[in-house]
Amino acid sequence: MSKYQVQAAAFVLVSFMLGCNEFIVVGIISDIAQSLRVSVATVGYLVTVFAIVYAVSTPLVTVLTNRFNRYHTFMVLMVIFLLGNTLTGFATTFPMMVAARMITAVVAGTIESLSIAICSVIAPRNKRAILISWLAAGFSIASVIGVPIGTAISTHWGWQDAFHVISVLSLVVCVILGLLVPRDLPQSASGIKSQLILLTDRRIYLGAALILFTAAASYAYYTYVRPLITDTLGFITTSLNWLLMVIGIVSIISNRLSGTLAEHHGLRQLPKFYVLDIILLLLFPLAMQSAWLGYGLLLILTLVVLIGGSPIQVHFLDVAEDSYPQAVALASALNAIFFNIGISLGSATASGVLQAAGLTSLGWGAAVFAAISLGLAVLLNRANGQSQGVTAK
């Protein structure tokens, strides 16, 4: 393997590591509750706390650390993550567990954004979109493979060991990247104000809004994918893990296709996918009347709803590198920040629709968000076209 291939594999492992750390609590929540002698509902707050700290801290830490050497910043954050994850595995009380989760949440988002920023430098221009799509796939792989393995470890040995395995993986990745990542990565050190000016660019805030409403469209139904499969479609509980694993595999394929789309003027193609999303979501109530038709619809939605991730991420990087080089790290963080906000909006909408009209109607709320996304995609393409026209003059 070439040096670049080893670097790329290590950064995908970083995404996998971050995904395992974030998602694994859901799979071992009962074991944690029993061990720490608190209720399952109380342990559930760990997910909420992690998401809030992640969303708030990521832009702050990213902006504040931009003035420092990117290599050193990345390695320090990786060490902090390793310490936080290790502390999680040794937690003996719930407050200690909360503190440990907050430590990892504070740095996780910035590690992800720096991974994207560094990969955009080390990757050949024609391979950047594919590598970014694989970074996103790392989180899907963590959901499909890492979480079930972590759950099995927790069941047979203890939930602490699941976090210890993540710590070992983190240490290995830390050493590899410490040796292979260039120490003199190009960057433009700047103050907070000069970085935040990025957010005033129409091409940026339209892209951020597009990410937000795309995520909302997905989680307006995906939040309740388990009861949809068992209660609405009628599949037996014993087949649930296999059906969810297939959905996870399709999401990995979607990430790979997203990278290919980004290589071929992906933003221009996005309106077509949003039209397809709207059609599928409008058919949602009808499709849910049949087990396999409904499950097939969920698979197709998984394939296409989030396919714009890599094109939009590459768009953020292109705009920043061309017009705001001092804010490349912040541009790298926008996808994760606004995606998490979109998850909150989508899940809240799903809860409201569920209470008002039931599981089979979840597609209606998602269709509204997909329609908003379609409009934003059209506006974003127009903004890009106008910008290119001005540049040409």
Buried (B, 14 or more C-beta within 10 A) or exposed (E): EEEBEBBBBBBBBBBBBBBBBBBBBBBBBBBBBEBBEBEEEBBBEBBEBBBBBBBBBBBEBBBBBBBEBBBEBBBBBBBBBBBBBBBBBEBEEBEBBBBBBBBBBBBBBBBBBBBBBBBBBBBEEEBBBBBBBBBBBBBBBBBBBBBBBBBEBBBEEBBBBBBBBBBEBBBEBBEBBBEBBEEEBEBBEBEEEBBBBBBEBBBBBBBBBBBBBBBBBBBBBBBBBEEBBBEBBEBEEEEBEEBBBBBBBBBBBBBBBBBBBBBEEBBBBBBEBBBBBBEBBBBBBEBBEEEEEBBEBBBBBBBBBBBBBBBBBBBBBBBBBEBBEBBBBBBBBBBBBBBBBBBBBBBBBBBEBBEEEEBBBBBBBBBBBBBBBBBBBBBBBEBBEEBEEEEEE
